[in-house]
Amino acid sequence: MNAHRLELWFPESPTEREGWSPGSWQARPARQQPTYPDPERLRLVTRQLSELPPLVTSWEVEELRRQLAEAALGHRFLLQGGACAEAFASCRPNLIVDQLKILLQMSLVLTYGLERPVIRVGRIAGQYAKPRSADSETRGGVTLPAYRGDLVNRPGFSAAERTPDPDLLLEGYQRSAMTLNFVRALVDGGFADLHHPEFWDLGFVRHSPRAAEYQRMVESISGSFSQLERQAGLDGGEGRRAEFFTSHEGLHLLYEQAQTRQVPHRNGCYNLSTHFPWIGMRTAQPDGAHVEYFRGLRNPIAVKVGPTMTPEWLDELLDILHPDDEPGRLTLIHRFGHDKVARCLPPLIEAVRRSGRTVLWCCDPMHGNTETTASGIKTRRFDNVLSELEQSFAIHAAMGSCQGGVHIELTGENVTECVGGARGLTEIDLYRAYRSPVDPRLNYEQALEMTLLIARTMRSLAAARRSMEVGARLARPSKAP
């Protein structure tokens, strides 16, 4: 993959990071990159992308960075959620509204439960590329390139559909722009006013066994929002107009490079295709192209870390990506699986502690708990997802660390892709409404239930910590008069 260097037409501007430019990654081995049969067409498309307006602004990026710095210190909480891979066909108003609704509702539950502001980040408006475990797929004796997301090729199994098409990069930009435009219009129009959570019902939640608990919470929040704002440190403007940021895996490096810009009155370069790009576990090699590209960005960035991540590997990434310990710069999203988190997470927490750097720890309880049923359907079990989350919070608390976020693959639709939850979905239910072309997502009801349980867990841990602190104070010998 990436066997040839593609020279883009636009000049590469140096930054304060020595030896870095938006295209310096091209001298490194690049994994998970598609092979295009028409390099000239690819050059033309990337040139067009580099001339189009940015999708986000540098001041939005800097505001997110500020908030993530606060989350790393325990003063905010990161909620990051969305589809494993967006489809162009999902750029529809009802689906965008539903996704925004579920993230807003989840954030409100967390704000109420944790008494701190929540940062809302959607895997949306750009999550169109997907890493694959193999470059090709074989069916019935026919081998074709793997489906790498709508940004690269199409899911149908024919040579025409699976051949990487540069024009899809332009379509991905257009779909991202349309999605962002609609989200901003909704937010500016008052859709995200947290003072009116009663307007956010998606309908079928009323059938959930936890519906009564959720309704009591909504009524409580609606009746005492001013007090909640004071408890969580929200000002009136933040409660009236909830901020919403975007994120995606910065996988397709030519696409990301084409939207990397210098902006007036700021140092360095920003990836303005999204607020919050991240590096996946498959492309986190210290000498690889993705790490090289990300090291020079001014955006806040994240890295997924899994069971194969060693403390030594993490040390290298910290040195490359987080050398100056800048507040809000680096988020580590750990994804181990419920059966591995107790073994894999503590050594990495200790490695960060030894480095002396501050990062934002975030738990992705989805990827490590993916399994395939006997009939060949990928799914995730609600109880395993919850178990990893609960263990993760407890491990961080026991080690004096702070887990400041969750990263969940979800949808606002009433799909049946993950089993379990209050409704008790089974493997038979997977046939009813399984719509994801790649990885299974929590549906609206499961996501809301998970959020209620996260809030419970964190409140319980906070209460236990306060009790220990009180006990420690009482146990101190009193000073003699």
C-alpha positions as CSV (number, residue, x, y, z in Angstrom):
1,M,0.0,0.0,0.0
2,N,1.2,3.6,-0.7
3,A,3.9,2.2,-2.9
4,H,4.3,5.5,-4.8
5,R,4.6,9.1,-3.6
6,L,1.9,11.5,-4.7
7,E,3.1,15.0,-5.2
8,L,0.3,17.4,-4.4
9,W,0.3,20.8,-6.1
10,F,0.0,23.0,-3.1
11,P,3.1,24.1,-1.2
12,E,3.9,22.5,2.0
13,S,4.3,25.0,4.8
14,P,6.8,24.3,7.5
15,T,5.8,24.5,11.2
16,E,7.5,24.8,14.4
17,R,8.0,21.0,14.5
18,E,11.3,20.4,12.9
19,G,11.2,18.5,9.7
20,W,7.4,18.3,9.6
21,S,5.1,19.4,6.8
22,P,1.6,18.3,5.9
23,G,3.1,15.9,3.4
24,S,6.1,14.6,5.3
25,W,4.2,11.5,6.1
26,Q,4.7,10.4,2.5
27,A,8.3,9.4,3.2
28,R,7.1,6.9,5.9
29,P,5.4,3.5,5.5
30,A,1.7,4.1,5.3
31,R,-0.8,1.4,6.3
32,Q,-4.4,1.0,5.4
33,Q,-4.2,3.2,2.3
34,P,-6.1,2.2,-0.8
35,T,-4.4,1.6,-4.1
36,Y,-5.9,3.8,-6.9
37,P,-5.7,2.6,-10.5
38,D,-5.7,6.2,-11.8
39,P,-3.0,8.3,-9.9
40,E,-3.6,11.3,-12.2
41,R,-7.2,11.5,-11.3
42,L,-6.3,11.2,-7.6
43,R,-3.9,14.2,-8.0
44,L,-6.7,16.2,-9.6
45,V,-9.2,15.4,-6.8
46,T,-6.8,16.1,-4.0
47,R,-6.0,19.5,-5.6
48,Q,-9.7,20.3,-5.7
49,L,-10.1,19.3,-2.1
50,S,-7.2,21.6,-1.1
51,E,-9.0,24.6,-2.8
52,L,-12.3,24.1,-1.1
53,P,-13.3,25.9,2.1
54,P,-12.5,24.2,5.4
55,L,-15.2,22.3,7.2
56,V,-14.4,23.6,10.7
57,T,-12.5,26.6,12.0
58,S,-9.3,26.9,14.0
59,W,-11.1,28.8,16.9
60,E,-13.6,25.9,17.2
61,V,-10.6,23.5,17.3
62,E,-8.9,25.6,20.0
63,E,-12.1,25.8,22.1
64,L,-12.4,22.0,22.0
65,R,-8.7,21.7,23.0
66,R,-9.4,24.0,26.0
67,Q,-12.3,21.9,27.1
68,L,-10.4,18.6,26.7
69,A,-7.6,20.1,28.9
70,E,-10.3,20.6,31.6
71,A,-11.6,17.1,31.2
72,A,-8.0,15.7,31.7
73,L,-8.0,17.4,35.1
74,G,-11.5,16.0,36.0
75,H,-13.4,19.2,35.5
76,R,-15.3,18.1,32.4
77,F,-16.3,14.8,30.8
78,L,-15.9,13.7,27.2
79,L,-18.8,11.9,25.5
80,Q,-17.7,10.8,22.0
81,G,-20.2,8.7,20.0
82,G,-21.5,7.8,16.6
83,A,-21.3,5.2,13.8
84,C,-18.3,2.9,13.2
85,A,-18.4,4.1,9.6
86,E,-20.8,6.7,8.2
87,A,-22.5,5.9,4.9
88,F,-23.2,8.5,2.3
89,A,-26.8,7.3,2.3
90,S,-27.0,8.3,6.0
91,C,-26.7,12.0,5.1
92,R,-30.5,12.4,5.7
93,P,-32.1,14.9,8.1
94,N,-34.0,12.4,10.2
95,L,-30.9,10.3,10.8
96,I,-28.8,13.4,11.7
97,V,-31.5,14.7,14.0
98,D,-31.7,11.3,15.8
99,Q,-27.9,11.1,16.3
100,L,-27.8,14.7,17.6
101,K,-30.7,13.9,19.9
102,I,-29.2,10.8,21.5
103,L,-25.9,12.5,22.1
104,L,-27.6,15.5,23.7
105,Q,-29.8,13.3,25.9
106,M,-26.8,11.2,26.9
107,S,-24.9,14.4,27.8
108,L,-27.7,15.7,29.8
109,V,-27.9,12.5,31.8
110,L,-24.2,12.6,32.4
111,T,-24.2,16.3,33.4
112,Y,-27.0,15.6,35.8
113,G,-25.3,12.5,37.2
114,L,-21.7,13.8,37.4
115,E,-22.4,17.4,38.2
116,R,-19.9,18.6,35.6
117,P,-20.0,19.9,32.1
118,V,-20.0,17.3,29.3
119,I,-18.1,17.7,26.0
120,R,-20.2,16.4,23.1
121,V,-18.2,15.0,20.2
122,G,-19.9,13.1,17.4
123,R,-18.2,10.5,15.1
124,I,-20.0,12.3,12.3
125,A,-19.4,14.5,9.2
126,G,-16.3,12.6,8.1
127,Q,-16.2,9.1,9.5
128,Y,-16.4,7.6,6.0
129,A,-13.2,5.6,5.9
130,K,-12.7,2.3,7.7
131,P,-9.6,0.2,8.4
132,R,-9.7,-3.4,7.4
133,S,-7.9,-6.5,8.6
134,A,-7.2,-7.7,5.0
135,D,-6.7,-5.8,1.8
136,S,-9.0,-8.1,-0.2
137,E,-12.2,-10.2,0.3
138,T,-13.0,-13.5,-1.5
139,R,-16.5,-14.8,-2.2
140,G,-17.3,-17.8,-4.3
141,G,-13.8,-17.9,-5.7
142,V,-13.8,-14.2,-6.6
143,T,-11.3,-11.9,-4.9
144,L,-11.8,-8.2,-4.8
145,P,-10.5,-5.2,-2.8
146,A,-11.9,-5.0,0.7
147,Y,-14.6,-2.4,1.3
148,R,-12.8,0.5,3.1
149,G,-15.8,2.8,3.6
150,D,-17.8,5.1,1.3
151,L,-14.8,7.5,1.1
152,V,-12.9,4.9,-0.9
153,N,-15.2,2.4,-2.6
154,R,-18.6,0.8,-2.4
155,P,-19.9,-2.1,-0.3
156,G,-21.4,-4.1,-3.3
157,F,-19.3,-7.0,-4.4
158,S,-18.4,-6.3,-8.0
159,A,-15.1,-5.1,-9.6
160,A,-16.7,-1.7,-10.4
161,E,-18.0,-1.2,-6.9
162,R,-14.8,-2.3,-5.1
163,T,-12.3,-0.4,-7.2
164,P,-11.1,2.7,-5.2
165,D,-12.6,5.8,-6.8
166,P,-11.0,9.2,-6.2
167,D,-14.2,11.0,-6.9
168,L,-15.6,9.5,-3.7
169,L,-13.2,11.8,-1.8
170,L,-15.1,14.8,-3.1
171,E,-18.4,13.3,-2.3
172,G,-17.2,12.6,1.2
173,Y,-16.3,16.2,1.6
174,Q,-19.7,17.3,0.3
175,R,-21.6,15.0,2.6
176,S,-19.5,16.2,5.5
177,A,-20.2,19.8,4.6
178,M,-24.0,19.2,4.3
179,T,-24.1,17.3,7.6
180,L,-22.2,20.0,9.5
181,N,-24.3,22.7,7.9
182,F,-27.5,21.0,9.2
183,V,-26.1,20.4,12.6
184,R,-25.0,24.0,13.0
185,A,-28.5,25.2,11.8
186,L,-30.1,22.9,14.4
187,V,-27.9,24.1,17.2
188,D,-28.2,27.8,16.3
189,G,-32.0,27.4,16.0
190,G,-32.4,26.3,19.6
191,F,-32.6,22.5,19.0
192,A,-29.8,22.0,21.5
193,D,-31.4,24.1,24.3
194,L,-30.8,21.9,27.4
195,H,-33.6,23.7,29.2
196,H,-36.1,21.8,27.2
197,P,-35.1,18.1,27.4
198,E,-38.8,17.1,27.2
199,F,-38.7,17.8,23.5
200,W,-36.0,15.2,22.8
201,D,-38.0,12.0,23.1
202,L,-37.5,9.7,20.1
203,G,-40.7,7.8,20.7
204,F,-39.8,4.2,21.4
205,V,-37.9,4.9,24.6
206,R,-41.3,4.8,26.4
207,H,-41.3,1.1,25.9
208,S,-38.0,0.6,27.7
209,P,-38.1,-1.0,31.2
210,R,-36.0,2.0,32.3
211,A,-38.4,4.5,30.8
212,A,-39.8,5.5,34.2
213,E,-36.4,6.2,35.6
214,Y,-35.5,8.3,32.6
215,Q,-38.7,10.2,32.8
216,R,-38.1,11.0,36.5
217,M,-34.7,12.3,35.6
218,V,-36.0,14.5,32.8
219,E,-38.7,15.9,35.1
220,S,-36.1,16.6,37.8
221,I,-33.7,18.2,35.3
222,S,-36.5,20.3,33.8
223,G,-37.6,21.5,37.2
224,S,-34.2,22.5,38.5
225,F,-32.0,23.3,35.6
226,S,-30.7,26.5,37.1
227,Q,-29.4,24.6,40.0
228,L,-27.9,22.0,37.7
229,E,-26.1,24.7,35.8
230,R,-24.5,26.0,39.0
231,Q,-23.5,22.6,40.1
232,A,-21.9,21.7,36.8
233,G,-20.3,25.1,36.3
234,L,-22.4,25.9,33.2
235,D,-23.2,29.4,32.3
236,G,-26.6,30.4,30.9
237,G,-25.2,30.6,27.3
238,E,-23.7,27.1,27.5
239,G,-27.0,25.6,28.7
240,R,-29.0,27.4,26.1
241,R,-26.8,26.5,23.2
242,A,-25.0,23.2,23.7
243,E,-21.7,23.0,21.8
244,F,-21.2,20.1,19.4
245,F,-17.8,19.0,17.9
246,T,-17.0,16.4,15.3
247,S,-14.4,13.7,15.1
248,H,-13.2,10.9,12.8
249,E,-10.3,8.6,12.4
250,G,-7.7,10.3,10.3
251,L,-7.2,7.2,8.2
252,H,-7.0,8.3,4.5
253,L,-3.9,10.5,4.6
254,L,-4.2,12.2,1.2
255,Y,-7.7,13.3,2.1
256,E,-6.6,14.6,5.5
257,Q,-3.5,16.3,4.0
258,A,-5.6,18.1,1.4
259,Q,-7.6,19.8,4.2
260,T,-4.6,20.7,6.4
261,R,-4.1,24.4,6.4
262,Q,-2.3,27.3,8.0
263,V,-4.6,30.0,9.3
264,P,-4.0,33.7,9.8
265,H,-2.6,34.8,13.2
266,R,-2.0,31.3,14.4
267,N,1.1,29.1,14.5
268,G,1.2,25.7,12.9
269,C,-1.2,23.7,10.7
270,Y,-4.7,22.6,11.5
271,N,-6.6,19.7,10.0
272,L,-9.8,21.5,9.2
273,S,-11.8,18.5,8.1
274,T,-12.7,17.9,11.7
275,H,-12.2,19.2,15.2
276,F,-10.8,16.0,16.7
277,P,-9.0,13.5,14.5
278,W,-7.6,10.3,16.0
279,I,-5.2,7.5,15.1
280,G,-6.5,3.9,15.1
281,M,-4.6,1.0,16.7
282,R,-3.8,-0.5,13.3
283,T,-1.9,2.7,12.3
284,A,-0.2,3.8,15.5
285,Q,3.4,2.7,14.6
286,P,5.9,5.3,15.9
287,D,7.8,5.2,12.6
288,G,4.6,5.1,10.5
289,A,3.0,7.7,8.2
290,H,0.0,8.3,10.5
291,V,2.0,9.2,13.6
292,E,4.3,11.4,11.4
293,Y,1.3,13.3,10.0
294,F,-0.4,13.7,13.4
295,R,2.7,14.9,15.2
296,G,2.6,18.3,13.5
297,L,-1.1,19.1,13.8
298,R,-2.4,21.8,16.1
299,N,-5.7,19.9,16.6
300,P,-6.3,18.0,19.8
301,I,-5.6,14.4,18.8
302,A,-6.3,10.9,20.1
303,V,-4.8,7.5,19.8
304,K,-6.6,4.2,20.3
305,V,-4.7,1.8,22.5
306,G,-5.5,-1.9,22.7
307,P,-4.2,-5.2,24.2
308,T,-1.0,-5.2,22.0
309,M,0.1,-1.7,23.2
310,T,3.1,-2.0,25.5
311,P,4.4,0.6,27.9
312,E,7.5,1.0,25.7
313,W,5.4,1.6,22.6
314,L,3.3,4.1,24.5
315,D,6.4,5.9,25.7
316,E,7.5,6.4,22.1
317,L,4.1,7.8,21.1
318,L,4.1,10.2,24.0
319,D,7.6,11.4,23.0
320,I,6.5,12.0,19.4
321,L,2.9,13.2,19.8
322,H,2.9,14.9,23.2
323,P,6.5,16.2,23.7
324,D,5.6,19.5,25.3
325,D,2.8,18.2,27.5
326,E,0.4,20.8,26.1
327,P,-3.0,20.9,27.9
328,G,-5.7,19.2,25.9
329,R,-3.3,17.9,23.2
330,L,-3.6,14.1,23.7
331,T,-6.4,11.7,24.5
332,L,-5.7,8.0,24.9
333,I,-8.8,5.9,24.0
334,H,-8.3,2.5,25.5
335,R,-10.1,-0.5,24.0
336,F,-9.2,-3.9,25.6
337,G,-12.3,-6.0,26.1
338,H,-14.0,-6.9,29.3
339,D,-11.7,-9.9,29.9
340,K,-8.4,-8.0,29.3
341,V,-8.9,-4.5,30.7
342,A,-7.8,-5.5,34.3
343,R,-4.5,-6.9,32.9
344,C,-3.8,-4.4,30.1
345,L,-4.8,-1.0,31.5
346,P,-2.8,-0.6,34.7
347,P,0.7,-0.8,33.0
348,L,-0.3,1.9,30.6
349,I,-1.6,4.2,33.3
350,E,1.7,3.7,35.1
351,A,3.7,4.4,31.9
352,V,1.9,7.8,31.6
353,R,2.5,8.5,35.2
354,R,6.2,7.9,34.9
355,S,6.3,10.1,31.8
356,G,5.0,13.0,33.9
357,R,2.6,14.0,31.1
358,T,-1.1,14.7,31.4
359,V,-3.4,13.0,29.0
360,L,-7.2,12.6,28.9
361,W,-8.1,8.9,29.4
362,C,-11.2,7.7,27.6
363,C,-12.7,4.2,27.5
364,D,-13.9,2.6,24.2
365,P,-15.8,-0.4,25.5
366,M,-17.1,-1.5,22.1
367,H,-14.2,-2.7,19.9
368,G,-12.6,-5.1,22.4
369,N,-16.0,-6.8,22.9
370,T,-16.9,-7.6,19.3
371,E,-17.8,-11.2,18.6
372,T,-19.3,-13.2,15.8
373,T,-22.3,-15.5,16.3
374,A,-22.4,-19.0,15.1
375,S,-24.4,-17.8,12.0
376,G,-21.6,-15.3,11.2
377,I,-23.1,-12.0,12.4
378,K,-20.9,-9.5,14.2
379,T,-22.4,-8.3,17.5
380,R,-21.5,-7.0,20.9
381,R,-23.0,-8.0,24.3
382,F,-24.4,-5.2,26.4
383,D,-23.2,-6.8,29.6
384,N,-19.6,-7.1,28.3
385,V,-19.6,-3.5,27.2
386,L,-20.9,-2.4,30.6
387,S,-18.4,-4.6,32.4
388,E,-15.4,-3.1,30.6
389,L,-16.7,0.4,31.4
390,E,-17.2,-0.4,35.1
391,Q,-13.8,-2.1,35.4
392,S,-12.1,0.8,33.7
393,F,-13.6,3.5,36.0
394,A,-12.6,1.4,39.0
395,I,-9.0,0.8,37.8
396,H,-8.4,4.5,37.2
397,A,-9.9,5.4,40.6
398,A,-7.8,2.8,42.4
399,M,-4.6,4.0,40.7
400,G,-5.3,7.7,41.4
401,S,-5.9,8.3,37.7
402,C,-9.0,9.9,36.1
403,Q,-11.0,8.4,33.4
404,G,-12.5,11.5,31.8
405,G,-14.5,10.2,28.9
406,V,-16.3,7.4,27.0
407,H,-16.2,6.6,23.3
408,I,-19.2,4.6,22.1
409,E,-20.4,3.4,18.8
410,L,-24.1,4.1,18.7
411,T,-27.0,5.3,16.6
412,G,-30.2,7.2,17.3
413,E,-32.1,4.5,15.3
414,N,-34.0,1.6,16.7
415,V,-31.6,-1.0,15.2
416,T,-30.9,-4.5,16.6
417,E,-27.2,-5.0,16.3
418,C,-26.0,-5.5,19.9
419,V,-27.6,-8.1,22.1
420,G,-28.7,-7.6,25.7
421,G,-29.8,-4.5,27.5
422,A,-33.0,-3.9,29.4
423,R,-35.1,-5.1,26.5
424,G,-33.2,-8.4,26.5
425,L,-32.3,-8.5,22.8
426,T,-31.1,-11.9,21.7
427,E,-29.2,-13.3,18.6
428,I,-32.6,-13.9,17.0
429,D,-33.4,-10.2,17.2
430,L,-30.3,-9.4,15.1
431,Y,-32.1,-10.4,12.0
432,R,-34.9,-7.9,12.7
433,A,-33.1,-4.5,12.1
434,Y,-29.4,-5.0,11.5
435,R,-28.3,-2.1,9.3
436,S,-24.6,-1.4,9.9
437,P,-22.4,-2.4,7.0
438,V,-19.4,-2.8,9.2
439,D,-19.5,-2.9,13.1
440,P,-22.6,-3.3,15.4
441,R,-23.8,-0.2,17.3
442,L,-25.8,0.3,20.5
443,N,-29.3,1.5,19.5
444,Y,-31.0,4.5,21.1
445,E,-32.5,2.6,24.0
446,Q,-29.3,0.7,24.8
447,A,-27.1,3.9,24.6
448,L,-29.4,5.7,27.0
449,E,-29.5,2.8,29.4
450,M,-25.7,2.6,29.2
451,T,-25.5,6.3,30.1
452,L,-27.7,5.9,33.1
453,L,-25.5,3.1,34.4
454,I,-22.3,5.1,33.7
455,A,-23.7,8.0,35.7
456,R,-24.6,5.6,38.6
457,T,-21.1,4.1,38.5
458,M,-19.4,7.4,38.6
459,R,-21.6,8.8,41.4
460,S,-20.9,5.6,43.4
461,L,-17.2,6.0,43.0
462,A,-17.3,9.7,43.8
463,A,-19.3,8.9,47.0
464,A,-16.8,6.2,48.0
465,R,-13.9,8.6,47.4
466,R,-15.5,11.3,49.6
467,S,-16.2,8.8,52.3
468,M,-12.6,7.7,52.3
469,E,-11.4,11.3,52.5
470,V,-13.7,12.0,55.4
471,G,-12.5,8.8,57.1
472,A,-8.9,9.8,56.6
473,R,-9.5,13.2,58.1
474,L,-11.3,11.8,61.1
475,A,-8.5,9.3,61.6
476,R,-5.8,12.0,61.9
477,P,-4.7,12.6,65.4
478,S,-6.0,15.9,66.7
479,K,-3.4,18.6,67.6
480,A,-2.9,19.2,71.3
481,P,-4.4,22.5,72.5
